[in-house]
Amino acid sequence: MTGPDATETATTLLIADDDEVTRTGLRMLLAAQPGIEVVGEAADGIEVVERARRLRPDVVLMDVRMPRRNGIEATRRLLAEPDESAEPGDGSPSRVTPPKVVVITTFENDDYVTAALSAGASGFVLKRLPVRQIAEAVRVVAAGEAILFPATLRRMVAARPLDSAEALPRAALTGREEEVLRLMATGLSNPEIAESLTVSLETVKTHVGNVLTKLGAQNRTHAVVIAYESGLVVPGFTG
């Protein structure tokens, strides 16, 4: 274990950043956080995919601007490719659960970040945040939730071409599913959506699952990006 508070149930973390000083600082600080075990580092987008396959971390903290292969393409490959190192028994590549990806960036209005979210990253954090907040983001994503900053996401998506403009009409969401997606875009959790709509938590989970499936979204964050790019949610929407 790399941190004094690490346990058998610690969230394992791989840090990818091309700046050695940044990597070293993040590793030292995050390894000291409760429930975080830093299992490795990577200096570029090719190395991070190779090390993730070998180390199988729960979460990858991914810088988007890296040499050889940027964090967008690295995220896409991590989440989409089968792990050929696994052995299913019939000789074909086996798919293991891919790590969650949290993008870490210096600038909040970064086109690379929005593209990484569209590629399947579960959220993003800013490098200037206190380390405890970065650690909490890692733990939240590892637990299956998304890290959303609605105001920042609105600004980023508003400046981009509408790459997903046709995704929403093709999805044929029901009225209730659109309503749930709008509330997801404000950053509400499933329990908060259930309270807002006065329905059960299981009903909300069903709607969220339907939304992700119909949109072909990797996760909640990707679905919200599609909602903004499609015009279902517009800047200034608060629920």
N, C-alpha and C positions, 0 to 999 in steps of 0.2 A: 504494500500500500504506500502511496506517496504522500499522504497527508496524515496528520495526527488524529483526525476525526474520522478517517475512512473506515468503513465497515464492509461486511460481506455484501450489503445491499447498496453500496455506494454507486452513484452514477459514474460510469467510466467515460472519459473524455479524451478526444484527440484534438490537438490544436494545430491549425494550418495557417501560417503567415510567413511571407517571404522575408520579413525583417527579423533577424535573429534576436535583437534586443527586445522587441515586442513579444516574441514567442517565449523567451526566457522569463520576462516579467510576468506574463500571463500564467505561465506554468507555476512559477513560485507562488503567486498570489492565489490562484484558484486551487492549487493543491492543499492550501491551508484552510480552505473553506469546508464546513461540515458537509459530508455526504458526497464529496467530489473526489474522484480518483483520476488523475491525469496519467494516461497510459502511454502517451507518445506525442511526437511533434512531426510536422511536415513543412517543408519550405516552398513547395509549389503544388500545382494542381495535379500533376502526375503522381508525385510522391504520396499525396494524401489518399488517393484512391488505393494505391498499393498497400499503404500502411493500414488503412481502414479494413481492407480485406484480411490482413494478417492479424490485426489486433482486435477487430470486431468491437469497437467502442459503442456505447449507447448513443453518444452525441459527438458530432464533429463541429468544432467552433471554426468557421470557415471565413478567412479573408477572401474578398472577391477579386481583388487586383493582385494576381500572382503571375510569375513567369511560367513559360512552357505550356501551361493550360490554366485558364482563369478559374475562379471559383464557381462561375456559372456552369461551365461545362463539367467541372469536377463534381458538382452537386448532381447534375443530370446523370452522370455515369454511376455515381454511388447509388442512386435511387432506382435506376433502371436496369442495370446490368446484373446478370446472375453471377454468383460467386463461384468461379470455376475451381476454386481450391477445395470446395466442399465435395463430399463423396456420397451421392445418394444411393449407390449400390447397383445402378444399371448403366453406369458409364457416362451418363449425361450430366451437364452442369446442374447444380442444385441451387435454388434460391434460398438464402437465409434472410432473416429480417434485416433490412438495411438500417444504418444509423440514422437518427434524426440529424438535421443540419440546422445550425444557427449561424446566420451570417453576421460577421462583425466588421464594422466599417467606421471610418473616420468622419465621413460626410453623410448626413441624413438624406440629402437630395442627390442620391447616387443612382443613375440608371442601372448600374450593375446590380444593385440590391434588388430592385424591382424585378429584373430579369432572373435573378437567383430565386426569388420567391415564386415566380412563375415556373421555374424548373423543379420546384418541390421543397425548397427550404421551409422550415416550420416557423421562421421568424428572424428577426435581426436585432442586434444591439449595437450601441455606439461605443467606440473604444474609450471615450471619455467618461463613461458611466462608472460609478463606484463598483469595485470588484464584487461586493455582495450582491448587487443587482445583476451583474453578469452571471454569477453563480446561480442565482435564483432563476434566471432565464433558462439556464442549462437544465436545472432540475425540473422546471415546469414542462419544458419540451420533452424531456425523457419520460415524463408521466403521461404523455400523449396529448397535451394541450398545445395551443399555438401562442406565440408572442406577437401581439398586435399593438401598434401605436397608430390608431385610426387617423389622427390629424397628419402625422408624418406620411403615412401611406397615401392619403388623399393627395398630398402635394407631389409625391413622387409619380403617382400614376397619372395625374393631370398633365404632366409635362411629357408623357410618352404617347406614341401613336396607339390607336385603339386596336392592338393586336388581337384581342379577344372579342371584337365587336359582334361577331356572328355566333359566338359560343352560347350566349344566353338564349337567343331565339331557337337555336337548334335543340336546346336542352328541354324545352317545353315544360318548364317548372309550373307547378300548380300555384294558385294564389297564396296559399299558406306557405309553400316552400320559398316563394319570393320574399314573403314577409320575414321568414326565419333568416334568409340570407341577408336581408337589410339589417336585421338586428345583429347578426354575426359581424357585419361590417363596422358596427359601432364599438366592437370589442367586447360585447357581452358574452359571458360564459353560458353553457347549457342551462344551469340552474337559474341564471338571471333571465334567460329567454323564456324559460318555463313560467317564471313568475310574471313576466311582462305580458305573456299571452294567456295566462291562467290555464295552463295545460300541464300535464304530467311531464316529468323529466324524461321518461321513456319515449313519450310522443315526440319531444324535441329531438332526442337522439335519432329517432327514425327519420324525421324530416331532414336533419343534418346529413345523415347517411345517404338519403335520396338525392339531396342537393349535390353532394360530392360525386356520386355515381353519374348523375345526369350531365354534370358539367365536365366530367372527366378530370376532376381536380385531384391533385396529390393529397391535399389536406385543407384545413379551414382557411389558412392564409392564402393559398392559391385560389380558392373559391372567392375570397374577398377581392383579390386582384381582378379576377374576371368580372365581378360585380361592378367595380369601378370602371374598368375598360369598356364594358358593355353599355354603360350609362344607366344601369339599374339604380346604382347609388351615385349621387353627384356630390362634388365638394360642398360642404356645409350641412350635409345630412347628419342628423344626430339621433334619429330614431323617432 
